[in-house]
Amino acid sequence: MVRGRLVLHERVTDELGNTVEMKIWQVPVSEDKPHGYKYSLVYIVEENGSSGMTTRKGKVITGIS
């Protein structure tokens, strides 16, 4: 895994207890990251699981648990 410099990390929780967390890293420009950024976004619904999105090798990975 390529390490990068964290340029944004925000976590916001609303009045219902749901949380959104965003992270953006600046990484070396490569074939799979020509823009030089990697990101992660997750939405956590209180007591009901979570839905998330992240980038890995140029693909968007989503999941719900």
C-alpha positions as CSV (number, residue, x, y, z in Angstrom):
1,M,0.0,0.0,0.0
2,V,1.3,3.4,-1.0
3,R,1.5,5.8,2.0
4,G,0.6,9.4,1.4
5,R,0.1,12.7,3.2
6,L,-3.3,13.1,4.8
7,V,-4.6,16.4,3.5
8,L,-8.2,16.2,4.8
9,H,-9.9,14.3,7.6
10,E,-13.4,15.3,8.7
11,R,-15.9,13.5,10.8
12,V,-19.4,14.9,11.3
13,T,-22.1,13.4,13.4
14,D,-25.7,14.6,13.0
15,E,-28.4,15.0,15.7
16,L,-29.6,11.4,15.0
17,G,-26.2,9.9,15.7
18,N,-25.3,9.2,12.0
19,T,-21.7,9.9,11.1
20,V,-19.9,10.8,7.8
21,E,-16.2,10.5,7.7
22,M,-14.0,11.7,4.8
23,K,-10.3,11.2,4.3
24,I,-8.2,12.4,1.4
25,W,-4.5,11.6,1.0
26,Q,-2.0,13.1,-1.5
27,V,0.0,10.2,-3.0
28,P,2.6,9.9,-5.7
29,V,1.2,10.1,-9.2
30,S,1.0,6.7,-10.7
31,E,-0.8,4.7,-13.4
32,D,-3.7,3.9,-11.1
33,K,-3.7,7.4,-9.4
34,P,-2.8,9.9,-12.2
35,H,-4.4,12.7,-10.2
36,G,-2.2,12.0,-7.2
37,Y,-5.0,11.5,-4.6
38,K,-6.6,8.6,-2.7
39,Y,-9.9,9.0,-0.8
40,S,-12.2,7.2,1.6
41,L,-15.8,8.1,2.4
42,V,-18.0,6.3,4.9
43,Y,-21.5,6.9,6.2
44,I,-22.4,5.2,9.4
45,V,-26.1,5.0,10.4
46,E,-26.5,4.7,14.1
47,E,-27.3,1.1,15.1
48,N,-28.1,0.0,11.5
49,G,-24.7,-0.6,9.9
50,S,-22.7,1.5,7.5
51,S,-22.1,2.3,3.9
52,G,-18.8,3.3,2.6
53,M,-16.7,4.1,-0.5
54,T,-13.0,4.1,-1.0
55,T,-10.6,3.9,-4.0
56,R,-8.3,1.0,-4.5
57,K,-6.2,0.5,-7.6
58,G,-8.2,2.9,-9.7
59,K,-11.6,1.4,-8.8
60,V,-14.3,2.6,-6.4
61,I,-15.1,0.0,-3.8
62,T,-18.5,0.3,-2.0
63,G,-20.0,-1.7,0.7
64,I,-22.9,-2.0,3.1
65,S,-22.8,-3.9,6.3
